[in-house]
Amino acid sequence: MDEQKPQPPAAEDRVCSRCGTVAEDVPPTWTCSVENGVRRYYCEACARENIRAIEGRLDSDWW
């Protein structure tokens, strides 16, 4: 039986900056944040867990 190794995300895939979840394109339920000039994406679960910090514009290092 061959073990399948995880595939690296394709260029058009988005990766959650907090938990590493991979999604094709950008789902409408994900949140985008620009921190220090870098665009970061957060999946729905991570965004919900940290919505107050996101709305308060705290960098992800603080949450």
N, C-alpha and C positions, 0 to 999 in steps of 0.2 A: 504494500500500500504506500503510495507516494504522499508525503506530507506537503501541503501547500503552504508556501511562505507568503506572508503579507506583501501585497504589492505596494510600491511607493505611490503616493498620489500623483495623478497626471497634472499637467500644467494648468488645466482649466478647473481642477478640483480645488475646493476650499478646505482648509484644516482649521478646526477650532483652536485658537491660541491658548486656551486654558486646559482642555481635556484631550485634544488630539483627534476628535471625531472628524472623519472625512466625509465630504458631501460633494456631489457634482454641482457645478455652478454655485450659486449662492441661494439657498432656500429663503423664501420671504420671511420665515420666522427667525432667521439669524440676525445678529446685531453686528454692525461694523463700527469700529472706533479707530480714530487716528491718534496715535500716541507717539510723541517725539518724531513726527513726520513719517511714521510707519503705520500702514493700514493693517488692522487686526480684526479678525472675524471671530465671533463667539456663537456657539450653537444655542439652540433654544433653551436647553437645560441650564447651561452656564449663565446665559443672559438672565434667566428668571431668578437664579440663585443670587445674582449680584446686581439686580436692577437699580437699587438705590445708589450704589457706588458708581454705576455707569451713568445714571442721570445726574449725579453730583460731579461728574467729569473727573473722577479720581482715576489715576493711572492704574492699570491692572496689578501693578506691584503692590498696591495698597490693599487690594482685596484678596 
